Amino acid sequence: MTAFHRSTLARAGVAVLLAAGGLATVAAPAHAADQADLALVPVSYDLAKGVKQAKAKPFQFNVENLASVDAKAVTVTVDTAGLKPKKVGFVVPDGCEVSGATYTCLLGDLPGGTSERFGIPLFSTGGRGAAGTLKVTIKADNADGDEVEHDITVVKAGYDLTSWVQDVQANVVVNGAVVDEPDLKPVPRGRTVPLDWAVYNDGSRKATGIFYGLTLPPGVSFVQKPEGCLEQQFLGKAQLFCEDAGAVVRPGQYYTTDVTVKVGEGVTEPVLHEGDLFAYGLDAAEGQPEEEPEVAGAQQRKAFTEADELDNHTTFEAFVDLSAQPTPTPTPTPTGAPTPTPGAGGGSGGGGGLPVTGVQAGLIGGIGVAVLLAGGVLLLASRRRRVVLVAPGDEKSEA
């Protein structure tokens, strides 16, 4: 999944209800055999008051290729003329072409039957309220594309979590959602690879405490995972539910920890649908992953209200190399679990993985039930997690 300004500004997420109710019900019209069919769906809606330009929130949009034909040279054009400059400002991502109030960015090719996320970086310039409209158009060399006019609202100051997962592929560099790998390939069956995932805080206040759920595509299993999480199988998919009550994620930082996964030896499909990550703040901090313990009072809890819950969720896929015979990878024994080192920041961040189309209603329903059942178990589990809290700007400085 590609994000325009990953070095400092881009994250990702999708709304459960939006994806399930919006994408799943769209019927694809008939097209020529060599034509792709692109559909565009907005994901983010609200911007927290006080979000600075240096930590702008990438408003997420999902572009889906409904056809079986690959969409070639997909581009997105953003018209900012409808925004209210006294409410909201925008950042033009690196590598995009500007023409007046519009700019155009290249996403690249989009395989048939998959989707991709991109972010349009916005920041707060004034008070709360309606902030105008973005006009966003998606095209490809072999597709007419789609267009939406999307209203933007500035809401009260608060944290704003957005989730991001890179598709399961070979040669992925674990660097906190910096999409800069030039040689991504499908994963041979039986191979264990790292999963690059992150939960960003795109708001104006720190998030204290985090609860998240991670579901893998069918045929993929967890090898290394955070301690103390609840693990289960649901509809043939491996799931984790984790709570880190001590995490403190400030604006512009992201939360992650080491996860490795294995593609099963018996997998028979080249693309496995669909993995899932969601995250929510707990509005209170306990423990000491990064700073002194903190318990939020009544006023703090009010201030910590999530600014935009619709992009707390994202989906992803696993790409599998079926040409080679399965080569089982020995399961490593964790020995202290080294902390991942953030990689060099990218500019426009092109060439990431491509997440899945929509969200299965059964999967979402199962997650909802499992969250309720898991809550009591997680409260009794270990509250200490090995976690990396990284400011995206710091990644780039270490390049």
C-alpha positions in Angstrom: 0.0 0.0 0.0 1.6 3.2 -1.1 1.5 6.4 0.9 2.5 9.6 -0.8 4.6 11.2 1.9 5.8 8.4 4.1 9.1 9.9 5.3 7.2 12.4 7.5 3.5 12.5 6.7 1.9 9.3 5.4 0.1 6.6 7.3 -2.9 4.5 6.5 -6.3 3.1 7.7 -9.8 2.1 6.6 -13.3 2.2 8.1 -14.8 -1.1 8.9 -18.4 0.0 8.1 -17.3 2.1 5.1 -15.3 -0.8 3.6 -17.9 -3.5 4.3 -20.9 -1.3 3.3 -19.3 0.7 0.6 -17.0 -1.5 -1.4 -18.7 -4.9 -1.0 -22.0 -3.7 -2.6 -20.6 -2.1 -5.7 -21.3 -4.2 -8.8 -18.6 -3.9 -11.5 -19.9 -3.0 -15.0 -18.8 -4.8 -18.1 -15.4 -3.6 -19.6 -13.2 -4.5 -22.5 -10.8 -7.3 -21.9 -7.8 -5.1 -21.7 -9.5 -2.4 -19.5 -9.1 -2.0 -15.8 -12.0 -0.6 -13.6 -11.0 1.8 -10.8 -13.2 2.8 -7.9 -12.2 5.5 -5.3 -13.5 5.5 -1.7 -12.5 8.1 0.9 -11.5 6.7 4.3 -10.5 9.7 6.5 -13.0 12.4 7.4 -11.9 14.5 10.3 -8.7 16.5 11.2 -7.9 17.2 14.8 -7.5 20.9 15.6 -3.9 21.8 16.2 -2.2 19.3 13.8 0.9 21.1 12.6 2.2 21.2 9.1 5.4 19.3 10.0 3.1 16.4 11.2 0.3 16.7 8.7 -2.3 14.0 8.7 -2.5 12.1 5.4 -6.2 11.8 4.6 -6.7 8.3 3.4 -8.4 7.2 0.2 -8.7 3.6 -1.1 -8.5 2.9 -4.8 -9.8 -0.5 -5.9 -9.2 -2.2 -9.3 -12.5 -4.1 -9.8 -11.3 -5.8 -13.0 -9.1 -8.8 -13.4 -6.8 -6.8 -15.7 -3.8 -4.8 -14.1 -4.3 -1.1 -14.1 -1.3 0.6 -15.7 0.4 3.8 -14.5 -2.3 4.7 -12.0 -2.3 8.5 -11.1 -4.2 10.5 -8.6 -5.0 14.2 -9.1 -5.9 16.4 -6.1 -7.8 19.7 -6.5 -7.4 21.8 -3.4 -9.3 24.9 -4.6 -12.3 23.9 -2.5 -10.4 23.9 0.8 -10.8 26.8 3.3 -7.3 28.1 3.9 -8.3 29.6 7.3 -9.3 26.1 8.5 -6.9 23.7 6.8 -3.7 23.7 4.8 -2.2 21.0 2.6 1.3 19.6 1.7 2.2 18.6 -1.8 4.0 15.2 -1.6 7.5 14.8 -3.0 7.6 13.9 -6.7 4.2 15.2 -7.6 3.5 17.7 -10.4 1.8 20.9 -9.4 -0.5 23.0 -11.7 -2.3 25.8 -10.0 -4.4 24.5 -7.1 -4.1 20.9 -8.3 -1.3 18.4 -8.1 -0.9 14.9 -9.7 1.0 12.0 -8.3 1.9 8.6 -9.8 0.9 5.5 -7.8 2.1 3.0 -10.4 0.5 -0.3 -11.5 -2.4 -1.8 -9.6 -2.9 -5.6 -10.2 -6.4 -6.7 -11.0 -8.6 -7.5 -8.0 -6.5 -5.6 -5.5 -6.6 -2.1 -4.0 -4.2 0.5 -2.7 -4.2 3.3 -0.2 -2.8 6.8 -0.5 -2.8 9.8 1.8 -3.3 13.5 1.1 -1.4 15.4 3.8 -3.5 18.1 5.6 -2.9 20.2 8.6 -4.9 22.6 10.9 -4.6 26.4 10.3 -7.5 27.7 12.5 -10.5 26.7 14.5 -13.0 23.8 14.3 -15.7 23.3 11.7 -16.3 22.7 8.0 -13.0 23.1 6.2 -14.1 22.8 2.6 -13.8 20.1 0.0 -11.2 18.0 -1.8 -11.8 16.9 -5.3 -9.8 13.7 -6.0 -9.6 11.9 -9.4 -8.0 8.5 -10.0 -7.0 7.4 -13.5 -4.9 4.8 -15.4 -3.5 4.4 -18.9 -6.1 1.6 -19.5 -9.0 2.8 -17.2 -11.2 5.9 -17.1 -11.0 5.9 -13.3 -13.2 7.6 -10.7 -13.7 10.9 -9.0 -15.0 12.0 -5.6 -15.6 15.3 -3.9 -14.8 14.8 -0.2 -15.8 17.2 2.6 -13.2 17.9 5.3 -14.0 18.7 8.9 -11.7 20.1 11.7 -12.7 18.7 15.1 -11.5 19.3 18.6 -7.9 18.5 19.5 -7.2 14.9 20.3 -5.2 11.9 19.3 -5.9 10.3 15.9 -4.6 6.8 15.3 -4.2 5.4 11.8 -3.1 1.9 11.0 -0.7 0.7 8.3 0.6 -2.7 7.2 2.8 -3.5 4.3 1.7 -6.6 2.3 3.4 -9.9 3.1 6.2 -10.1 0.6 9.9 -11.1 0.3 12.6 -8.5 0.8 10.5 -6.2 3.0 12.6 -3.9 5.2 11.1 -3.4 8.7 11.4 0.4 9.1 8.1 1.6 10.4 6.1 1.9 7.2 8.8 3.6 5.0 8.0 2.2 1.6 11.4 2.2 0.0 12.1 -1.4 -1.0 13.1 -1.6 -4.7 13.0 -5.4 -5.0 9.8 -6.7 -3.5 8.9 -10.3 -4.6 6.3 -12.9 -3.7 7.2 -15.1 -0.7 8.1 -18.8 -1.5 5.9 -21.3 0.3 7.3 -22.4 3.7 9.3 -19.1 4.1 9.3 -16.9 7.2 9.4 -13.2 6.6 9.0 -10.0 8.8 5.8 -8.1 8.9 6.1 -4.3 8.6 3.3 -2.6 10.5 2.7 0.5 12.4 0.0 2.5 14.2 0.5 6.2 13.7 -0.8 9.1 15.8 -1.9 11.7 13.3 -3.6 13.9 15.9 -2.6 16.9 18.0 -2.5 15.1 21.5 -0.7 12.1 22.7 -2.4 8.7 22.8 -1.9 6.8 26.1 -2.4 3.1 26.0 -3.2 1.1 22.9 -5.3 -2.0 22.1 -4.8 -3.6 18.7 -5.9 -6.7 16.7 -3.9 -8.3 13.9 -5.4 -10.9 11.5 -3.3 -12.7 8.9 -4.6 -13.9 5.5 -5.5 -17.6 5.4 -2.4 -19.8 4.9 -0.2 -17.4 6.8 0.8 -18.0 10.5 2.5 -16.1 13.2 6.1 -17.1 14.1 7.4 -14.3 16.3 4.8 -12.2 18.0 4.4 -9.8 21.0 4.3 -11.5 24.4 1.0 -11.6 26.4 -1.3 -11.3 23.4 -4.4 -13.5 23.0 -4.0 -15.7 19.9 -6.8 -17.6 18.2 -8.0 -19.0 14.8 -11.1 -17.5 13.2 -12.5 -18.7 9.9 -9.1 -20.2 9.1 -7.2 -17.1 9.9 -4.6 -16.5 12.7 -5.5 -13.6 14.9 -3.7 -11.7 17.7 -5.4 -9.3 20.2 -2.9 -7.2 22.2 -3.0 -4.5 24.8 -0.2 -2.2 25.8 -1.6 -0.1 28.6 1.8 1.7 29.1 2.3 2.9 25.5 2.5 6.7 25.0 2.3 7.6 21.4 2.8 11.4 20.7 1.8 13.2 17.6 4.0 12.3 14.7 5.1 9.0 16.3 4.1 5.5 15.6 3.8 2.3 17.6 5.1 -1.1 16.4 6.8 -4.2 17.7 8.5 -7.3 16.0 6.2 -9.7 14.2 7.3 -12.4 11.7 5.0 -14.6 9.7 5.2 -17.8 7.7 3.6 -18.6 4.4 2.2 -22.2 4.6 3.8 -25.0 2.5 0.3 -26.0 1.2 -0.8 -22.6 -0.1 -2.1 -22.9 -3.7 -3.1 -19.3 -4.5 -0.7 -16.5 -5.6 -2.6 -13.8 -3.6 -4.0 -14.5 -0.2 -6.9 -12.2 1.0 -7.2 -10.6 3.4 -5.2 -9.5 6.5 -6.4 -6.9 8.9 -5.1 -4.5 11.5 -7.1 -2.2 13.8 -6.0 -0.1 16.8 -7.7 2.0 19.5 -6.4 4.1 22.3 -7.1 3.2 25.9 -7.1 6.9 27.1 -4.9 6.0 30.1 -1.3 4.9 30.6 0.1 2.4 33.0 3.5 0.9 33.2 6.7 2.5 31.7 7.5 1.6 28.1 8.8 5.1 27.5 8.0 7.5 30.4 6.7 7.6 33.9 3.4 5.9 34.6 0.4 8.2 33.9 -3.3 7.8 34.7 -5.7 10.1 32.8 -8.2 12.1 34.8 -11.7 13.0 33.7 -10.6 16.2 31.8 -7.7 14.3 30.2 -10.0 11.5 29.1 -12.3 14.1 27.5 -9.3 15.7 25.7 -8.0 12.3 24.6 -11.1 11.6 22.5 -10.3 10.0 19.2 -10.5 12.6 16.4 -11.3 10.2 13.5 -12.1 6.6 14.2 -12.8 5.7 10.6 -9.1 5.3 9.7 -8.0 3.2 12.7 -8.3 0.1 10.5 -6.5 -1.3 7.4 -6.3 -4.4 5.3 -3.4 -6.2 3.5 -2.6 -9.2 1.4 0.1 -11.9 1.1 1.8 -12.4 -2.3 3.0 -16.0 -2.8 5.6 -17.5 -5.2 4.1 -20.8 -6.4 6.9 -21.6 -8.9 9.3 -23.1 -6.4 8.9 -26.1 -4.2 8.1 -25.3 -0.6 11.2 -24.7 1.5 10.3 -24.9 5.2 12.0 -22.3 7.4 13.0 -23.4 10.9 11.1 -21.6 13.6 13.6 -19.4 15.5 13.7 -19.3 19.2 13.4 -15.7 20.5 16.4 -14.7 22.5 15.7 -11.3 23.9 14.0 -10.0 20.8 16.2 -7.2 19.3 14.7 -3.8 18.7 14.3 -3.0 15.0 16.2 -0.1 13.7 14.2 2.5 11.7 15.4 2.7 8.1 16.1 5.6 5.9 13.1 7.8 5.1 11.7 7.9 1.6 10.4 10.8 -0.4 7.2 10.1 -2.3 7.5 6.4 -1.1 6.4 4.6 -4.3 6.3 0.9 -4.9 4.7 -0.5 -1.8 2.5 -3.5 -1.5 -1.1 -3.6 -2.6 -3.8 -4.3 0.0 -7.0 -6.2 -0.5 -10.4 -5.2 -1.8 -13.0 -4.5 0.9 -13.5 -6.2 4.2 -15.3 -9.5 4.7 -18.3 -9.0 6.9 -17.8 -12.3 8.6 -14.2 -11.4 9.5 -15.3 -8.0 11.0 -18.1 -9.7 13.0 -15.7 -12.3 14.3 -13.3 -9.6 15.4 -16.0 -7.7 17.2 -17.0 -10.8 19.2 -13.4 -11.8 19.8 -12.6 -8.3 21.2 -15.4 -8.6 23.7 -14.3 -12.0 24.8 -10.7 -11.1 24.9 -11.0 -8.0 27.0 -11.0 -9.7 30.3 -8.2 -12.0 29.3 -6.0 -9.1 28.2 -6.5 -7.2 31.4 -5.0 -10.1 33.2 -2.1 -10.6 30.8 1.3 -9.0 31.0 1.1 -5.3 30.4 4.7 -4.9 29.4 5.4 -5.1 25.6 8.6 -4.5 23.8 7.6 -1.5 21.6 9.3 1.0 19.3 8.0 4.5 19.4 9.5 6.4 16.5 8.9 9.9 15.2 8.8 9.7 11.4 11.0 12.8 11.1 13.6 11.0 13.2 13.7 8.1 10.7 14.8 10.4 7.9 17.5 12.1 10.0 19.1 8.7 10.6 19.4 7.9 6.9 
